[in-house]
Every structure is written in structure tokens, then in C-alpha cells.
Amino acid sequence: MQIIVDVPNGYLDALHRSPGDFAQEAKLAMAAKLFEMKRLSSGMAARLIGMERVAFLAELQRQGVPLMHLDADDLAQDVANA
């Protein structure tokens, strides 16, 4: 499957990105969001965009996406078990 996105003229110049850099950044943002939404595992998200899993995990911080999703109950249980 292929997804095509129309990018208005001038956006790449405003973002100071080449078309290839912008495409890679957009794919990374999409994969990071799908991981954050728990739609894809980290391995699946990494494969989707052609990255190694470890490299994808390292990029998540730059995207502002936490590696783990702990709610208050999970955190309290972890602290109690520490």
C-alpha cells in the first residue's frame, strides 16, 4: 500500500527540508504516533518505515513519545513491588 500526501509549495523551504528528509520525518512521525496509540508494536513500527527497532526506540524521545505507558495503578504497583 502506498499513501500519497500533497505538500503545498513552499512548505519544504519553510521547514528547511529536502523532499527526502521531509518524507522520512513524516514516516517517522506516523510510526511514532501509531506506536503511541498502541496500534503497532515498536518492532512493527520500525519495520513499517525501514528502521532498526533500536534506532526507532531512540527516535521516540525526539518525537516526545514515551517508551512505556504506565497509568497510576501500574506505577503504584511497580513502586510497591520495588
Backbone as CSV, one residue per row, in Angstrom:
resi,resn,N_x,N_y,N_z,CA_x,CA_y,CA_z,C_x,C_y,C_z
1,MET,0.833,-1.174,0.000,0.000,0.000,0.000,0.876,1.236,0.000
2,GLN,0.425,2.238,-0.650,1.166,3.492,-0.705,0.228,4.623,-0.310
3,ILE,0.741,5.558,0.485,-0.022,6.737,0.895,0.624,7.946,0.242
4,ILE,-0.181,8.744,-0.418,0.329,9.938,-1.084,-0.201,11.163,-0.356
5,VAL,0.700,12.074,-0.032,0.335,13.298,0.667,0.751,14.481,-0.187
6,ASP,-0.180,15.383,-0.436,0.142,16.606,-1.164,0.731,17.611,-0.189
7,VAL,1.924,18.076,-0.483,2.598,19.073,0.344,2.616,20.377,-0.455
8,PRO,1.959,21.406,0.071,1.899,22.674,-0.664,3.285,23.253,-0.948
9,ASN,3.375,23.966,-2.062,4.630,24.636,-2.422,5.065,25.553,-1.281
10,GLY,6.339,25.570,-1.042,6.898,26.449,-0.024,7.066,25.810,1.341
11,TYR,6.353,24.699,1.618,6.475,24.071,2.930,7.885,23.540,3.172
12,LEU,8.456,22.894,2.179,9.796,22.333,2.351,10.818,23.440,2.596
13,ASP,10.673,24.551,1.881,11.581,25.679,2.111,11.389,26.240,3.517
14,ALA,10.135,26.380,3.943,9.853,26.914,5.274,10.373,25.987,6.372
15,LEU,10.337,24.702,6.111,10.812,23.720,7.091,12.302,23.421,6.948
16,HIS,12.915,23.978,5.912,14.339,23.750,5.638,14.642,22.255,5.498
17,ARG,13.822,21.576,4.707,13.977,20.136,4.485,13.993,19.840,2.994
18,SER,14.771,18.829,2.646,14.716,18.307,1.279,13.491,17.397,1.196
19,PRO,13.015,17.108,0.006,11.864,16.203,-0.107,12.108,14.851,0.567
20,GLY,13.291,14.301,0.411,13.600,13.013,1.038,13.611,13.085,2.555
21,ASP,14.208,14.148,3.089,14.237,14.323,4.548,12.825,14.502,5.103
22,PHE,12.025,15.303,4.395,10.651,15.530,4.845,9.854,14.231,4.823
23,ALA,10.005,13.438,3.774,9.283,12.172,3.669,9.681,11.231,4.809
24,GLN,10.967,11.146,5.105,11.415,10.278,6.196,10.899,10.767,7.542
25,GLU,10.920,12.076,7.751,10.426,12.641,9.004,8.918,12.399,9.158
26,ALA,8.177,12.515,8.070,6.735,12.274,8.111,6.440,10.806,8.412
27,LYS,7.196,9.899,7.803,7.000,8.472,8.070,7.329,8.149,9.520
28,LEU,8.396,8.751,10.048,8.765,8.525,11.438,7.674,9.038,12.376
29,ALA,7.145,10.223,12.096,6.082,10.782,12.931,4.847,9.880,12.917
30,MET,4.503,9.343,11.742,3.355,8.453,11.633,3.584,7.170,12.443
31,ALA,4.753,6.573,12.295,5.049,5.335,13.008,5.086,5.569,14.521
32,ALA,5.656,6.700,14.950,5.713,7.018,16.377,4.310,7.191,16.945
33,LYS,3.445,7.844,16.200,2.070,8.049,16.675,1.312,6.726,16.743
34,LEU,1.478,5.869,15.755,0.821,4.559,15.788,1.323,3.723,16.950
35,PHE,2.613,3.825,17.267,3.162,3.140,18.440,2.561,3.731,19.719
36,GLU,2.524,5.055,19.801,1.980,5.733,20.993,0.522,5.350,21.226
37,MET,-0.230,5.190,20.151,-1.648,4.806,20.240,-1.828,3.311,20.494
38,LYS,-0.726,2.589,20.595,-0.723,1.142,20.825,-1.349,0.377,19.662
39,ARG,-1.260,0.955,18.468,-1.753,0.277,17.271,-0.686,-0.642,16.686
40,LEU,0.603,-0.275,16.889,1.723,-1.080,16.410,2.733,-1.277,17.533
41,SER,3.379,-2.430,17.532,4.497,-2.646,18.448,5.683,-1.823,17.946
42,SER,6.698,-1.696,18.778,7.878,-0.941,18.346,8.554,-1.608,17.157
43,GLY,8.583,-2.937,17.144,9.188,-3.654,16.025,8.407,-3.465,14.737
44,MET,7.089,-3.527,14.828,6.249,-3.330,13.643,6.372,-1.901,13.118
45,ALA,6.379,-0.934,14.026,6.507,0.468,13.623,7.852,0.707,12.943
46,ALA,8.890,0.126,13.494,10.225,0.282,12.908,10.279,-0.333,11.510
47,ARG,9.739,-1.532,11.362,9.731,-2.186,10.044,8.907,-1.403,9.033
48,LEU,7.811,-0.799,9.489,6.950,-0.020,8.601,7.731,1.075,7.886
49,ILE,8.691,1.668,8.584,9.445,2.782,7.997,10.879,2.415,7.640
50,GLY,11.202,1.129,7.719,12.522,0.670,7.289,13.653,1.015,8.239
51,MET,13.362,1.040,9.537,14.391,1.322,10.548,14.632,0.079,11.392
52,GLU,15.794,0.016,11.984,16.045,-0.992,13.008,15.250,-0.612,14.252
53,ARG,14.793,-1.603,15.008,13.972,-1.345,16.197,14.689,-0.451,17.198
54,VAL,15.964,-0.716,17.461,16.711,0.074,18.441,16.808,1.535,17.998
55,ALA,17.024,1.768,16.711,17.086,3.138,16.194,15.724,3.814,16.329
56,PHE,14.650,3.073,16.071,13.301,3.628,16.225,13.052,4.011,17.677
57,LEU,13.403,3.141,18.594,13.207,3.444,20.017,13.978,4.692,20.424
58,ALA,15.174,4.864,19.883,15.971,6.056,20.193,15.296,7.317,19.643
59,GLU,14.627,7.204,18.508,13.952,8.353,17.899,12.678,8.749,18.637
60,LEU,12.083,7.818,19.391,10.837,8.127,20.082,10.987,9.310,21.034
61,GLN,12.108,9.390,21.729,12.322,10.501,22.661,12.297,11.827,21.907
62,ARG,12.938,11.866,20.755,12.957,13.083,19.951,11.546,13.466,19.509
63,GLN,10.689,12.470,19.336,9.307,12.707,18.935,8.403,13.011,20.133
64,GLY,8.955,12.902,21.351,8.156,13.156,22.551,7.209,12.023,22.902
65,VAL,7.559,10.815,22.486,6.711,9.641,22.731,7.379,8.776,23.802
66,PRO,6.673,8.508,24.906,7.257,7.665,25.957,7.407,6.217,25.491
67,LEU,8.446,5.560,25.999,8.653,4.153,25.650,7.656,3.243,26.342
68,MET,7.243,3.627,27.541,6.299,2.809,28.305,5.073,3.633,28.641
69,HIS,3.957,2.943,28.742,2.699,3.591,29.084,2.235,3.038,30.429
70,LEU,2.548,3.745,31.505,2.118,3.316,32.827,1.024,4.253,33.325
71,ASP,-0.097,3.667,33.739,-1.097,4.513,34.375,-0.798,4.557,35.874
72,ALA,-1.566,5.289,36.622,-1.295,5.487,38.051,-1.292,4.167,38.814
73,ASP,-2.215,3.261,38.491,-2.274,1.964,39.174,-1.043,1.114,38.885
74,ASP,-0.611,1.096,37.616,0.589,0.339,37.247,1.809,0.888,37.968
75,LEU,1.928,2.204,38.028,3.065,2.832,38.697,3.047,2.521,40.186
76,ALA,1.902,2.600,40.826,1.792,2.292,42.258,2.166,0.840,42.527
77,GLN,1.752,-0.063,41.655,2.098,-1.470,41.821,3.599,-1.690,41.650
78,ASP,4.204,-1.029,40.678,5.647,-1.138,40.484,6.404,-0.633,41.699
79,VAL,5.969,0.494,42.263,6.634,1.055,43.448,6.465,0.109,44.633
80,ALA,5.295,-0.463,44.796,5.041,-1.390,45.907,5.894,-2.649,45.772
81,ASN,6.174,-3.055,44.551,6.956,-4.275,44.330,8.459,-4.021,44.316
82,ALA,8.866,-2.782,44.412,10.294,-2.439,44.334,11.033,-2.794,45.602
